[in-house]
Amino acid sequence: MPDSATLNEFIVEAKAATYVGGGVPRLPCRPGAHDIGYERGAWRYLDSYFGGTDFAGQEVVWLADEPVWAMNYFGCVIASDLIDGRAAGAVIMAALSAMYRQGRFLGGMEFDHPFGRYIDRSDGDCKRFSGHECIMVDGREAYMLDYRGGLIIP
């Protein structure tokens, strides 16, 4: 089992290189999925999700071909009169890029963007966590995503 600091470092590196970093999509491992992955040495990461404006997915990290960590998520636009999927994506990309530059993917984060205010709250650390992110527009929650995950222990 990897130590928490090394695992956290790889997760941040992989997340920054894939969705936020414009990583190259891979052939889907399941019909209808959108897959994007990253590898470094014995480490491998895959983000596999379904949908677009409303979506669900899972991220998994393997070390030496053994799954060691996973995260599940579901997100959606809940006020289409305030934000659309393209604008929500722009806010999320900018906010997550800022968070990853800080070397983390968990913890409180607030980020102002012309399309809305991104807010992320989570409990726990990379070993076991849950959280909620949202985009507020004109004082209303316009987009939301719930996530949870942690270590995989056989």
Number of C-alpha atoms within 10 A of each C-alpha: 12 11 8 13 10 9 20 19 14 20 25 20 21 26 23 23 18 19 18 18 13 11 15 13 14 15 11 13 11 11 8 11 17 18 22 23 21 21 15 11 7 10 19 20 24 21 24 22 21 17 14 14 16 15 14 18 18 18 20 21 26 17 17 11 10 14 18 20 23 21 19 18 18 18 20 21 22 18 15 12 8 18 20 17 15 11 15 22 17 15 21 22 17 15 21 22 19 16 20 19 12 10 15 16 24 20 14 13 16 15 17 14 15 9 18 25 20 24 19 21 15 18 14 14 15 22 16 15 17 19 18 17 21 25 27 20 17 10 9 13 20 22 26 21 18 18 18 19 21 18 20 16 8 6
